[in-house]
Amino acid sequence: MVLHSGVTRRRFAGLLAACAVVASGAASAANTTAAETGVTADTILLGQSAALTGSTAVLGKQMNSGARLYFDYINQQGGVFGRKIELKALDDAYEPDDAIKNTKKLIEEDRVFALFGYVGTPTSQAAVPLANQARVPFFAPFTGAQSLRDPRSRYVFHVRAGYDEETSAIVRQIRTTGLKRVAVVYNDDAYGKAGIAGVEQAIKSLPADSGVKLVAQESVIRNTVEIGDAMQGAMKASPDAIVLISAYRTVGAFVKEALRRGYSGQFYNVSFVGTQALAKEVGPLGSGVIISQVMPHPGNATLPVVREYLRLLQASGKQNDFDYASIEGFIAAKAFVEGLRRTGREVTREKFITAVESMRNVDLGGFIVQYGPENHVGSKFVEMTIINSRGVVIR
């Protein structure tokens, strides 16, 4: 085509420029469309449902506080590849129905990149099917239930050891100390049932001549201190040891009432009880109560990760707030950030999953996590702690 005038040339040039703008806009729109849900140029949004009110609120608040402590530190350093991590927390009061509502909101309305740090077995069990359906990573729930680990889900990653590992350690110690008759008092929910299943399996795994046997199984109602029936059934069986699979308020009420009735046997708990909250609940009467742990002692400054945790607590003015649930949130956040770093600048959920699966023998500062395509449980670490006569939790 021949251009016969300057006006025509200018019109043609304008048409080319307009086409370029349209093409540029289309490319920009394509890039926006391609961006992963919950990820922008400068943020990554996570969602959490946890008990922020109610009888287990200490666990939810501390898990959230510990995670925020580390995320805030990373954000102050500029984030991960320039993206700061935002954590939106919703209260479920440790009730599955509320956890479902929260999870739907976080996925469908808030459009989070991943779900992080859910607190509790029944609430996590209610949420995981929604995460799986939406293909949203479900990272570091505060639960050790085997039902959330087996069968393995592509989207669920655990940092902590499971209740099977904890109850196995408890039963081994019961045998080592010569105790024989074991009663279990458990929440009548998914958490309690996971715990009692672990105790039963651990006892079955002992040599036939161990003499350790389960003499009573008594349930209590979640989020209550209604312990009368469970107390009566447990005391009637005359156990040497009572394994409690519940949270700090219920356990505290049970321990105090059992001691008031003259019980002189040994109390055991798994980590979800809420260690510091339990010590506070029982006071001096808690001397000798044993708790299995899946995280390092939050005051054990010989470990680099604990020193880092304590340093950041002090810098935030919360140096007296160290707690097992808090350090679990802190370590979970640290593991999540390591996964993000391995994902690279172009963040997608699928790339993140692959990146976490590449974390083999990763040292987070004296706490080792190891994942793989067939292993989504980062740690098997368990140790026993005891409340001393001053109400202090020691290893």
Sequence and secondary structure as in RCSB ss.txt:
>XXXX:A:sequence
MVLHSGVTRRRFAGLLAACAVVASGAASAANTTAAETGVTADTILLGQSAALTGSTAVLGKQMNSGARLYFDYIN
QQGGVFGRKIELKALDDAYEPDDAIKNTKKLIEEDRVFALFGYVGTPTSQAAVPLANQARVPFFAPFTGAQSLRD
PRSRYVFHVRAGYDEETSAIVRQIRTTGLKRVAVVYNDDAYGKAGIAGVEQAIKSLPADSGVKLVAQESVIRNTV
EIGDAMQGAMKASPDAIVLISAYRTVGAFVKEALRRGYSGQFYNVSFVGTQALAKEVGPLGSGVIISQVMPHPGN
ATLPVVREYLRLLQASGKQNDFDYASIEGFIAAKAFVEGLRRTGREVTREKFITAVESMRNVDLGGFIVQYGPEN
HVGSKFVEMTIINSRGVVIR
>XXXX:A:secstr
    SHHHHHHHHHHHHHHHHHHHHHHHHHHHHHS TTB SSEEEEEEEE SSSTTHHHHHHHHHHHHHHHHHHH
HTT BTTBEEEEEEEE TT HHHHHHHHHIIIIIS  SEEE  B HHHHHHHHHHHHHHT  EE  B   GGGTS
S  TTEEB S  HHHHHHHHHHHHHHTT  EEEEEEESSHHHHHHHHHHHHHHHTS GGG  EEEEEEEE TT  
  HHHHHHHHHT  SEEEEES HHHHHHHHHHHHHTT  SEEEE GGG HHHHHHHHGGGGTT EEEESS  TT 
TTSHHHHHHHHHHHHTT TT   HHHHHHHHHHHHHHHHHHHH SS  HHHHHHHHHT  SEESSS EE  BTTB
 B     EEEEE TTS EE 
